[in-house]
Amino acid sequence: MARSFSGDKAQLAPLIKAALNHKGPAFIDCISPCVQFNNHNGSTKSYDYVREHNEAVNKLDLVADRAPIHVDYEPGETQTVTQHDGSVLSLHKLAAHYDPSDRVAAQAFLSSRAALGEIVTGLLFIDPASQDLHDSLDTVATPLNELHDAELVPGAAVLEKLNASLR
């Protein structure tokens, strides 16, 4: 499990590559400011304003271009990021000595930083004993659409054994 900020390519790109190569499930929480969402009082783009002023279902609106938000900070440091709507994120990049294989320590660290109002980014937790779903289920390596009927149809005896195990 990892988390990163979309404006920190130096951290996010390796996390994505690692997730793709990881044997087992991989989850990345990517914090990304949305340039289309501006839902506050006084905004002409908020849900309530548009609903109150909508005259035609097919009327389209222009989403103004916004400059990308980039950050560059070292492991172990905290960086504040002001988003397009004025809200501020406090991002804390994990230090090099952080151990992502200790689930309890990871949860405690995330909680301690959340209490400070910080969002931790980096490789948060990895289960060293993680298994690929194909290994767990003992599936075939060949894609199913490339298998022939002989491999796909188990036969009556196998089907009966399977049904019996479910009773």
VENNORGI-V233164 format. One record per residue. RES is the residue in one letter. SS is DSSP state (alpha for helix, beta for strand, coil for the rest). PHI is phi in radians with two decimals (none if undefined). OMEGA is omega in whole degrees, 0 to 359 (none if undefined). Layout:
# VENNORGI-V233164
res=RES ss=SS phi=PHI omega=OMEGA
res=RES ss=SS phi=PHI omega=OMEGA
This chain:
# VENNORGI-V233164
res=M ss=coil phi=none omega=181
res=A ss=beta phi=-2.43 omega=176
res=R ss=beta phi=-2.52 omega=177
res=S ss=beta phi=-2.65 omega=179
res=F ss=beta phi=-1.86 omega=184
res=S ss=coil phi=-1.05 omega=180
res=G ss=coil phi=-1.50 omega=180
res=D ss=coil phi=-2.01 omega=183
res=K ss=alpha phi=-1.04 omega=181
res=A ss=alpha phi=-1.06 omega=178
res=Q ss=alpha phi=-1.62 omega=187
res=L ss=alpha phi=-1.21 omega=183
res=A ss=alpha phi=-1.02 omega=178
res=P ss=alpha phi=-1.12 omega=178
res=L ss=alpha phi=-1.14 omega=178
res=I ss=alpha phi=-1.13 omega=179
res=K ss=alpha phi=-1.06 omega=180
res=A ss=alpha phi=-1.12 omega=179
res=A ss=alpha phi=-1.11 omega=179
res=L ss=alpha phi=-1.18 omega=181
res=N ss=alpha phi=-1.63 omega=183
res=H ss=coil phi=-1.21 omega=177
res=K ss=coil phi=-1.50 omega=184
res=G ss=coil phi=2.16 omega=182
res=P ss=coil phi=-1.21 omega=178
res=A ss=coil phi=-2.36 omega=181
res=F ss=coil phi=-2.30 omega=176
res=I ss=beta phi=-2.13 omega=174
res=D ss=beta phi=-1.59 omega=183
res=C ss=beta phi=-1.79 omega=179
res=I ss=beta phi=-1.42 omega=184
res=S ss=coil phi=-2.47 omega=178
res=P ss=coil phi=-1.15 omega=181
res=C ss=coil phi=-1.69 omega=182
res=V ss=coil phi=-1.34 omega=181
res=Q ss=coil phi=-1.68 omega=186
res=F ss=coil phi=-1.74 omega=180
res=N ss=coil phi=-2.52 omega=190
res=N ss=coil phi=-1.72 omega=175
res=H ss=coil phi=-2.52 omega=179
res=N ss=coil phi=-1.03 omega=181
res=G ss=coil phi=1.62 omega=180
res=S ss=coil phi=-1.45 omega=177
res=T ss=coil phi=-1.44 omega=178
res=K ss=coil phi=-1.96 omega=180
res=S ss=coil phi=-1.24 omega=180
res=Y ss=alpha phi=-1.02 omega=183
res=D ss=alpha phi=-1.12 omega=181
res=Y ss=alpha phi=-1.08 omega=181
res=V ss=alpha phi=-1.11 omega=180
res=R ss=alpha phi=-1.10 omega=180
res=E ss=alpha phi=-1.28 omega=186
res=H ss=alpha phi=-1.93 omega=182
res=N ss=coil phi=-1.32 omega=181
res=E ss=coil phi=-1.91 omega=181
res=A ss=coil phi=-2.40 omega=181
res=V ss=coil phi=-1.12 omega=185
res=N ss=coil phi=-1.68 omega=178
res=K ss=coil phi=-1.25 omega=182
res=L ss=coil phi=-1.78 omega=180
res=D ss=coil phi=-2.12 omega=179
res=L ss=coil phi=-1.57 omega=174
res=V ss=coil phi=-1.71 omega=183
res=A ss=coil phi=-1.14 omega=177
res=D ss=coil phi=-1.17 omega=176
res=R ss=coil phi=-2.18 omega=178
res=A ss=coil phi=-1.21 omega=177
res=P ss=coil phi=-1.09 omega=177
res=I ss=coil phi=-1.78 omega=179
res=H ss=coil phi=-2.07 omega=174
res=V ss=coil phi=-2.29 omega=177
res=D ss=coil phi=-2.59 omega=180
res=Y ss=coil phi=-2.55 omega=189
res=E ss=coil phi=-1.42 omega=174
res=P ss=coil phi=-0.98 omega=181
res=G ss=coil phi=1.56 omega=180
res=E ss=coil phi=-1.69 omega=176
res=T ss=beta phi=-2.01 omega=182
res=Q ss=beta phi=-2.25 omega=174
res=T ss=beta phi=-1.58 omega=182
res=V ss=beta phi=-2.24 omega=176
res=T ss=beta phi=-1.56 omega=181
res=Q ss=coil phi=-1.52 omega=185
res=H ss=coil phi=-1.05 omega=181
res=D ss=coil phi=-1.54 omega=179
res=G ss=coil phi=1.66 omega=178
res=S ss=coil phi=-1.21 omega=185
res=V ss=beta phi=-2.13 omega=174
res=L ss=beta phi=-1.84 omega=174
res=S ss=beta phi=-1.97 omega=184
res=L ss=beta phi=-1.71 omega=177
res=H ss=beta phi=-2.07 omega=180
res=K ss=beta phi=-1.48 omega=181
res=L ss=coil phi=-1.03 omega=178
res=A ss=coil phi=-1.35 omega=183
res=A ss=coil phi=-1.09 omega=183
res=H ss=coil phi=-1.44 omega=180
res=Y ss=coil phi=-1.10 omega=180
res=D ss=coil phi=-1.79 omega=182
res=P ss=coil phi=-1.37 omega=182
res=S ss=coil phi=-1.61 omega=181
res=D ss=coil phi=-1.79 omega=185
res=R ss=alpha phi=-1.04 omega=182
res=V ss=alpha phi=-1.14 omega=179
res=A ss=alpha phi=-1.14 omega=179
res=A ss=alpha phi=-1.10 omega=179
res=Q ss=alpha phi=-1.11 omega=179
res=A ss=alpha phi=-1.14 omega=180
res=F ss=alpha phi=-1.13 omega=178
res=L ss=alpha phi=-1.05 omega=179
res=S ss=alpha phi=-1.13 omega=181
res=S ss=alpha phi=-1.14 omega=179
res=R ss=alpha phi=-1.30 omega=177
res=A ss=alpha phi=-1.10 omega=178
res=A ss=alpha phi=-1.11 omega=177
res=L ss=coil phi=-1.56 omega=181
res=G ss=coil phi=1.43 omega=182
res=E ss=coil phi=-1.81 omega=175
res=I ss=beta phi=-1.86 omega=183
res=V ss=beta phi=-1.43 omega=177
res=T ss=beta phi=-2.12 omega=179
res=G ss=beta phi=2.24 omega=177
res=L ss=beta phi=-1.39 omega=188
res=L ss=coil phi=-1.38 omega=182
res=F ss=coil phi=-2.71 omega=173
res=I ss=coil phi=-2.42 omega=180
res=D ss=coil phi=-1.49 omega=182
res=P ss=coil phi=-1.11 omega=180
res=A ss=coil phi=-1.71 omega=183
res=S ss=coil phi=-1.06 omega=179
res=Q ss=coil phi=-2.03 omega=173
res=D ss=coil phi=-1.23 omega=181
res=L ss=alpha phi=-1.03 omega=179
res=H ss=alpha phi=-1.12 omega=177
res=D ss=alpha phi=-1.19 omega=180
res=S ss=alpha phi=-1.12 omega=183
res=L ss=alpha phi=-1.62 omega=181
res=D ss=coil phi=0.95 omega=180
res=T ss=coil phi=-1.48 omega=179
res=V ss=coil phi=-1.39 omega=180
res=A ss=coil phi=-1.36 omega=182
res=T ss=coil phi=-1.29 omega=176
res=P ss=coil phi=-1.00 omega=184
res=L ss=alpha phi=-1.01 omega=182
res=N ss=alpha phi=-1.28 omega=177
res=E ss=alpha phi=-1.82 omega=179
res=L ss=coil phi=-1.45 omega=178
res=H ss=coil phi=-1.68 omega=182
res=D ss=alpha phi=-0.96 omega=182
res=A ss=alpha phi=-1.05 omega=179
res=E ss=alpha phi=-1.46 omega=185
res=L ss=alpha phi=-1.53 omega=184
res=V ss=coil phi=-1.72 omega=187
res=P ss=coil phi=-1.30 omega=183
res=G ss=coil phi=1.72 omega=186
res=A ss=alpha phi=-1.13 omega=183
res=A ss=alpha phi=-1.14 omega=180
res=V ss=alpha phi=-1.17 omega=179
res=L ss=alpha phi=-1.11 omega=179
res=E ss=alpha phi=-1.13 omega=179
res=K ss=alpha phi=-1.12 omega=179
res=L ss=alpha phi=-1.11 omega=179
res=N ss=alpha phi=-1.08 omega=179
res=A ss=alpha phi=-1.11 omega=181
res=S ss=alpha phi=-1.23 omega=180
res=L ss=coil phi=-1.64 omega=180
res=R ss=coil phi=-1.47 omega=none
